[in-house]
Structures are given as C-alpha cells and as structure tokens.
Amino acid sequence: MDDLQTLNVITDRVLGYRVESPDLTPPAFSFYEFFSGGGMARAGLGSRWTCLFANDFDHKKSAVYRDNWDGDTLKTGDVGKVKVTDLPGRAGLAWASFPCQDLSLAGMGAGLRGDRSGTFWPFWKLMTRLIAKRRGPRIIVLENVCGTLTSHGGKDFTALADALADSGYAFGAVVIDAERFVPQSRKRLFVVAVSPDSPIPPSLLAKEPSSIWHTKALRTAHDRLSEATRERWVWWKIAPPPKRTSGFVDLLEDEPESVEWHFKAETKRLLKMMSAVNIAKVREAKTTGKRMVGAVYKRTRLDENGEKVQRAEVRFDGVSGCLRTSSGGSSRQLIVVVHGDEVRSRLVSSRETARLMGLPEDYRLPANYNEAYHLTGDGLVVPVVRHLAAMLLEPILAKKPKKASASHARNTVPAKR
C-alpha cells in the first residue's frame, strides 16, 4: 500500500472523504524536509514525492522518523551545520516547519531572535547558497503558528517576506485551520514561495484575498510590507476541501494502552475545577443520551474575587482543542466522556493524538507517552499537507521550469491593482 492509499484509510474512516491527487506529469516530485520531526510533511506529500534530504535537531524525533521512513536521507543535527554539499540535486520543494515556540502565544515572544525560531535564518542562509548556485528549490514552504504574523509588531513576518522578495521568489501565504480536515482546532500559517523559473498556472492566482484562506491578521501583515516586497506577493487561490463529516468521538479508543481512565474521585476533582458555565456544558451533554466527548484544558483564570485559580474548561462541539506541547507552556489535553449519567475522564491517548493529526493507523509512535504527545503536538496535520500539495504545489511543479537567464530573472506575477 502506498502513502496516499495508507492516508486514505484514515480519511475514509475518520474524515469521511478521500484526498485524491490529480493525474499530473511528471509522476514524481522531490523535496528536502527541514525541521522534519516525525516526517508528517512527508506523510502528507505522499508516494509521488521522493525525499532527497531531511534534517532535525531532536534525536528522539529522528528515531521516530527512521522508524517510519527511510532513515538514509535524514541528518540529525543543527541546521546551521548543514552544507550545500549535503543536499543532492535540485529539489522541487524545500519544506521548513521551523520551531514555533518563540512565535506562539504560549511562548515568551522572542520571535525570530529566539534560540528556537531563530533557526530560520541558518536555514535561509542555506537556501540563498543554493539559489546562488542555481539550485534553489522550485518551491519553498515555510510553516509556523499564526503568531508569526504579529510577532514583534509584525516585524518578524516582514523580515521573512523581505528575505523571500530579495531572493526573487514570488510568494504568498494562507492560513489553514485543520478543523476543515480533522476534528482538531489548529490554525497554521503556510508561506508558499515559487522560484523565478517556475511558471505559476493562472488558475492558482486570485485577484484579491479569500475569506477562507486569508485572515484579517494575514491581510494586515500584507499591508505592512514595503511596496517593493508587495510586488512579489500573490494571493493563492486554493479550492476548499469537502465538508468534514466526523467528530472527535469517532477517533476515541475505548481501552487505550498509553493512558488509563481516571478513578471516579479524580474525575470529580476535575469537574469541581469547572466554572458554572462549563458544568452546564457537562449537564447538557448528559441530556443528549449520546456518547459525547469533551476536550478539556486546565487554565489559570481569575475568580469572582480577582484571585488566580486553575480552571478546567471543556468544549463539546465535536472538535478537539489544539494539541500543544508542554515545552510551549501549555498543559496536556484531557477528555471527558459523557454517556447518559456516566462521566469518565482521562488524558487524550497517544494514538488519539496521532489520529487528530491525520496520521495513518500504522504510523509507529514512541512507546513513551510524553514523547508521543510531544511528537504529535509539534507536528503537521497530514491531510492539510496533502491538500496543499494536490491543490497548489503539484500543479506548479507539473509545469516545466523556464530557462534561467543570466540575471536570474524574477518570476512574473500579475500587476497589483
């Protein structure tokens, strides 16, 4: 079974639809995968894509990558130490999901100057060296949290955009909420840049931003860019996916191996941490007569006396909260399962986190719960990558590249109106 067939096992069962890739020529595409984690970009790209090189700094994540993929392409270590000679050929795509902690709301807001998100610049230095040797990837995708748009008053995103514009690449960005594909609320920013010698099919270009993919924060970030940088900007036109037909409850394990159900006393303590509003949600779930699952996060809130207290907040809308790693300052997600008068609680299981990320059932997770949660919470939602590849990346790479001029001429984009 190839990668796309394996992916569709879970999209059929859990998401309610299949993600088909159009019949394109050439039949194969190549890519470099930076900040690769457990290889979720690779899972989403599928069997038409050949990984030429992968890199991650985390040895534990690299072990998972090698357990699931061909480990010969993976180099574990600092991206700043990767050399041009380490990268074979010219890749169609360079995917970079650089660390998000310094840009997320849960982090300390160090931005691109932080130790983790600051790894973007060594990556970009490597890309500029490839470009100078006429080996720049035809497409570069940068993925991160939406806080990238506002970090340091928008200066971080402006710096990214300026770097792309200076390279001669045409580029644009979209914000995709994974909730369109899986029952998890998870918005992420995807910046897609295209090399000067890669024609962009007109059908992929919009004259104006879309309410589906271009949020107010993204449009504001665009407006902050300099006139010269905006000249390189494009509004990507991407078809929306079919409506998701499944909910969080469809992904549950009845008897998970990675976590245990709480004792009744522990469930009662969790319910006592809820405000009146949240307790009312539990009561309403009981009245449905259906098996209902609520995603729970513990948060620090102010009580009626202005004192800081820890509260448990629950949602029963069929969607999980965003999986977050504890290193980003967030707690692990709990679930409350209600069926009539019965209320049970526990941590979300390792396999459930994998399902929430759209990973196939045969994806091998770390045996350690914390490591599995960290891996998935730090990763990419697989069907989102597949949709982006099918609707945007593959149609661009299916076009033969233009012959590069001596001046490395810039990609022609529509004039702004």
SVG drawing of the C-alpha trace seen along z (x, -y; Angstrom):
<svg xmlns="http://www.w3.org/2000/svg" viewBox="-32 -51 62 53">
<polyline fill="none" stroke="black" stroke-width="0.4" points="0.0,0.0 1.5,-3.4 1.5,-6.5 -1.6,-8.0 -3.6,-4.8 -2.5,-4.5 -3.5,-8.1 -6.9,-7.5 -7.6,-4.6 -7.9,-7.2 -9.5,-9.9 -12.2,-7.3 -12.8,-6.1 -12.4,-9.2 -12.7,-12.2 -15.4,-10.9 -13.8,-11.6 -10.7,-10.8 -8.0,-13.2 -7.1,-12.4 -4.1,-13.9 -4.7,-14.9 -3.0,-12.9 0.0,-15.1 3.2,-14.9 5.9,-14.3 4.6,-11.4 7.3,-12.1 8.4,-15.1 11.4,-15.6 11.8,-17.5 14.0,-18.5 12.4,-18.3 13.8,-20.6 12.8,-20.6 11.3,-17.2 10.1,-15.9 8.4,-12.6 8.0,-13.1 4.5,-14.4 5.2,-16.6 6.5,-13.5 3.3,-11.6 1.1,-14.3 3.1,-14.7 2.6,-11.0 4.1,-8.4 4.6,-10.7 7.2,-12.6 10.8,-11.5 12.7,-12.8 16.2,-13.7 17.3,-15.1 15.8,-15.5 17.0,-17.3 16.0,-17.7 17.9,-18.7 15.9,-16.4 17.4,-12.9 14.2,-11.4 12.1,-12.7 14.8,-11.5 14.5,-8.0 10.7,-8.0 11.4,-9.4 13.8,-6.5 11.3,-4.0 8.7,-5.1 10.7,-6.2 13.9,-5.5 16.5,-6.9 19.3,-7.2 18.1,-10.7 17.9,-12.0 20.8,-14.0 20.3,-14.8 21.9,-17.9 21.9,-21.7 20.5,-23.1 23.3,-25.7 25.8,-23.0 24.1,-21.6 26.2,-22.3 25.1,-22.7 27.1,-19.6 24.8,-17.7 21.8,-18.4 21.7,-16.3 20.4,-17.7 17.8,-20.4 14.7,-19.7 11.2,-20.6 10.3,-21.6 12.0,-22.6 9.6,-22.3 10.6,-24.1 8.4,-23.9 10.8,-25.8 10.2,-25.8 7.3,-27.8 7.7,-28.2 9.2,-31.7 6.3,-32.9 3.4,-31.2 1.1,-32.7 2.3,-30.1 5.9,-31.1 7.8,-34.0 7.6,-36.0 11.3,-36.1 10.3,-36.0 12.9,-35.2 15.6,-36.3 14.8,-33.4 17.0,-30.3 14.4,-28.1 12.5,-30.1 15.8,-31.9 16.9,-28.7 15.0,-30.1 18.0,-32.2 20.6,-29.4 18.0,-27.6 17.5,-30.6 21.3,-31.1 21.4,-27.6 18.6,-28.4 20.4,-31.5 23.5,-29.5 21.5,-27.0 20.0,-29.9 23.4,-31.4 24.4,-28.0 21.2,-27.9 20.0,-25.0 17.3,-26.9 14.2,-24.7 11.4,-25.5 9.1,-25.9 9.8,-26.8 7.1,-26.3 7.5,-27.9 5.0,-26.6 4.5,-28.1 1.9,-29.3 -0.2,-32.3 1.7,-34.3 4.3,-34.8 2.1,-37.4 2.1,-39.6 5.3,-38.7 7.2,-41.9 4.5,-44.1 4.7,-42.3 8.4,-42.8 9.2,-39.1 6.8,-38.4 8.0,-41.4 11.6,-40.1 10.5,-36.7 8.7,-38.4 11.7,-40.7 14.0,-37.7 11.8,-35.9 11.3,-39.0 15.1,-39.7 15.6,-36.2 13.4,-36.9 10.8,-34.3 7.1,-35.1 5.3,-34.3 2.0,-34.4 0.6,-32.9 -2.5,-31.1 -3.9,-30.4 -5.4,-26.9 -7.4,-25.6 -7.0,-21.9 -10.6,-21.7 -11.6,-21.7 -9.9,-18.3 -9.8,-16.7 -11.7,-17.3 -9.0,-19.5 -9.0,-23.3 -5.5,-24.1 -4.7,-27.2 -1.3,-27.4 0.4,-29.8 1.8,-28.4 4.0,-30.7 4.5,-29.3 7.3,-30.8 7.9,-30.0 11.3,-30.3 11.7,-32.7 12.0,-29.9 8.8,-28.1 5.6,-29.3 2.6,-29.7 -0.7,-28.5 -3.1,-31.4 -5.8,-29.2 -3.8,-29.3 -3.8,-33.1 -6.6,-35.3 -7.0,-39.0 -7.9,-39.6 -7.7,-37.7 -10.2,-35.0 -12.2,-34.9 -11.4,-31.1 -7.6,-31.3 -6.6,-34.9 -7.5,-36.0 -7.7,-39.6 -4.3,-39.2 -2.7,-38.0 -4.2,-40.8 -2.9,-43.3 0.5,-41.7 0.5,-42.0 -0.4,-45.7 2.6,-46.4 5.0,-45.2 7.0,-47.6 5.9,-48.4 8.9,-46.5 8.1,-43.4 4.4,-43.5 5.4,-43.4 6.5,-39.8 3.3,-38.9 0.5,-36.7 -2.9,-35.8 -3.0,-32.0 -6.3,-30.5 -6.9,-27.1 -10.1,-25.1 -11.7,-24.3 -11.9,-20.6 -15.1,-18.7 -17.0,-19.2 -15.7,-17.1 -18.3,-14.5 -16.6,-13.1 -16.2,-14.3 -13.8,-13.9 -15.8,-11.0 -15.1,-8.9 -11.4,-8.9 -11.6,-7.7 -10.0,-4.5 -12.3,-2.6 -9.4,-1.0 -6.2,-2.9 -2.9,-1.3 -0.9,-4.6 -3.2,-6.1 -5.6,-5.0 -9.1,-6.1 -9.2,-8.3 -10.7,-7.0 -14.1,-8.4 -12.6,-10.7 -10.2,-12.2 -13.0,-12.8 -15.0,-14.6 -12.0,-16.8 -11.8,-17.7 -15.5,-18.6 -15.1,-20.7 -12.4,-22.8 -15.0,-23.8 -16.9,-27.1 -20.7,-27.1 -20.7,-27.7 -18.6,-24.6 -20.5,-22.4 -23.6,-23.4 -22.0,-22.0 -21.5,-18.7 -25.1,-18.6 -26.3,-19.4 -24.1,-16.6 -25.8,-14.2 -29.3,-15.1 -28.4,-14.1 -28.4,-10.4 -25.5,-10.1 -21.9,-9.3 -20.3,-12.8 -16.6,-13.7 -15.4,-17.0 -11.9,-18.3 -10.6,-19.8 -7.7,-22.2 -6.6,-23.4 -6.1,-27.2 -5.3,-29.9 -8.2,-32.3 -9.4,-35.0 -12.3,-34.0 -15.1,-36.3 -12.6,-37.8 -10.0,-38.6 -7.8,-35.7 -5.9,-33.4 -7.3,-29.9 -6.8,-26.9 -9.9,-26.1 -10.9,-23.2 -12.5,-24.4 -14.5,-22.0 -15.9,-22.0 -18.5,-19.5 -18.6,-20.8 -17.1,-17.6 -13.7,-19.2 -10.6,-18.8 -8.6,-21.7 -5.3,-22.4 -2.7,-19.8 0.2,-21.7 3.5,-20.6 4.2,-21.2 7.5,-22.9 5.4,-25.7 3.9,-26.4 0.6,-24.6 -0.9,-21.7 -1.7,-18.3 -5.2,-17.8 -7.7,-15.9 -11.0,-14.4 -14.4,-14.0 -16.6,-11.2 -20.2,-11.5 -22.8,-8.8 -26.1,-9.4 -25.3,-9.9 -21.9,-8.2 -18.9,-10.7 -15.4,-9.4 -12.1,-11.3 -8.5,-10.7 -5.7,-12.1 -6.1,-12.0 -4.2,-8.9 -1.1,-8.7 -3.0,-7.1 -5.8,-9.6 -3.3,-12.5 -2.0,-10.7 -5.5,-10.4 -6.1,-14.1 -3.1,-14.9 -4.4,-12.7 -1.7,-10.1 -2.4,-6.6 -3.0,-3.8 0.2,-2.0 2.3,-5.1 4.7,-4.0 4.7,-6.2 7.2,-6.4 6.3,-4.0 6.7,-6.8 3.5,-8.8 5.2,-12.2 7.5,-11.7 4.5,-10.6 2.5,-13.7 5.4,-16.0 6.0,-14.5 2.3,-14.9 1.7,-18.2 4.7,-19.6 3.8,-18.2 1.8,-18.9 -1.7,-17.8 -1.2,-15.3 -4.4,-15.9 -3.6,-19.7 -0.3,-19.0 -1.9,-16.6 -4.5,-19.2 -1.9,-21.9 0.3,-19.6 -2.6,-18.5 -4.2,-21.9 -1.1,-24.1 2.4,-22.5 1.9,-19.7 0.2,-21.8 3.1,-24.2 5.8,-21.6 4.0,-19.8 4.9,-22.8 8.4,-22.6 10.7,-25.2 11.7,-28.1 15.3,-28.5 17.0,-30.8 18.5,-34.0 22.0,-35.2 20.4,-37.7 18.2,-35.0 15.1,-37.0 12.3,-37.4 9.1,-35.4 6.4,-37.4 3.4,-38.0 0.2,-39.9 0.4,-43.7 -1.3,-44.9 -4.5,-46.9"/>
</svg>
